[in-house]
Amino acid sequence: MHSPLLSNDLLLAQNVPPKAPVPGVAQDSSPPPGAGAGGSSAASPIAGFTPILMMLVIFVPFFLLMSRRQKKEAQARASLKKGDRVMTNAGLIGELVEMDDRVAKVKVAAGVTVQIVANTVSPFVEPEKAPAKALKEATSDKK
């Protein structure tokens, strides 16, 4: 009876090396399955770097755009002075009372001044003061 524990498939799965050839016994000289007789070519060394190159092509421009945006925001924040209308990332709109490197004080109502992280403050641009060209383009799209 044939035991499944001694099958060749199981031995291959366990990475057991093949038996040494016995002298005087004819050996099977056919190539292993998957090795074509036409000569297989080795994989290109560039093929291993293709996923890395693809990620670089995608992420490098993304990070460059992010750094440009952060520089613009930092310049706009540096140009703020006392009395300017500002908006926080949370959407609060108020008047800048005081600002240092880490904390900004914003007056949001009469007698109400809040302290917020300075990085969350940006200049507030009134919607009515948007460029006329942008308004014309927006209205022409609706027609």
N, C-alpha and C positions, 0 to 999 in steps of 0.2 A: 504494500500500500504506500502511496506517495504522501509524504508529510509536508504540510504547508510551511513548517519552520525551516525546511531545508531547500525551499524553492529558490531558484536563481534570482527572481524578482525581489524577494525579501533580502537576500544577501547583497544585492546591488543597493537597495535602500539603506542598508547599514554601512555602506562604504567599506565593504570587505574586499581586499585586493584579490584578483583572480589567482587561481592556483598556478604554480610553476609548471611549464610544459614537461611532460614525461618523455625521456629520450626513447626513440624507436616507435612512438605513436604518432600517427598522422594528425596534424593540427589544422583547424579551419582557418584558411588564410583570407577569408572575405573581410572587407573593411566593416567596421562597426556601422550600425544604422545611423543615418544623418550625415555621414562623411561622404560627400559626393565624389564620384570618380573624376569629375571635371576639375578638381582642385579648388578647394574653398579659399576665398580671399579673407584675410584678417580684417577686422573692423578698423575703420579709420580712427586715428587718435583724436581727431576733431569731434567725432561723434560723441565722445564722453563729455566734451565741453559744451555741446549744443544747448542743453538746458540752462547752464550757467550763463551762456551768452544771451539767451533769450530773456532771462531774468534781468540782466544788465540793461538790455535794450528797453525793457519796460520800466524798470525802477529808477534808473539814472535821471531821465527827464523829469520823472515825478518828483524826485528829491530836489532837483534844480528849481523847478517851479515853486515848490514849497519854500525853499530858502529865499527866493526872490519875493514871495508874498510876505514872509516874515520881515524882511528888510524894509519893505514898503510900509508895513504896519508899524514897525519901530520908528521909522522916520516921521510918520504921521503923529504918533504918540509923543515924540520928542518935540514936535512943533506946537503942542497944546500949551495954552497959558491960562492963567486965572481968568474966569469969566466966560470961557468958551462953552458952547453947548456940546455935550458929550453923550455917548450911548454906551451902555455896558453890553457884554455878550448876552446877558440875561434879558436885555431889552429895556432896561431902565434908562430914561432920558432925563438929563438934568444939567446943572451948571457946575463946572469945575471950580472948586474952592481952593484946593491945595493938592499938590501931587509931588511925590518923591519917587525914588527908584522902585519901591515895593508897594506902597499904599497910596491910593487916591481918595480924596474926600470930595463927594459929589452932593450938591444940594438938589434934592428931588422935589421938594415942596417947601412952602414957607415954614421955616423953623425945623425942617427935617434934613439932616445931613447924614449921609451914610459913608462908611469907610469900605472900600473895596480894593481888591488886588489891582495894581496899576496896569498889568498886562491885559486886563479885560476891558479897558477903556479905549474907545476910538472916537474920532471926531464925528459929530452927528451932522449929516447933510439932509436938509429939508427936502422932502419929495418935490415941492414946488420949484426948488432951485435946480432941478435936474436939467441937463442940457436940452435945448429945444429940439435938436436933431433927433435925440433918442425918443422924445415924445411924438414927433412926426412919424417915425418908423413904427412905433407901437400902435398908433391909430391907423396907419395905412395897412397894417397886417389884419385888422379886423374887417376891413371892407372886402 
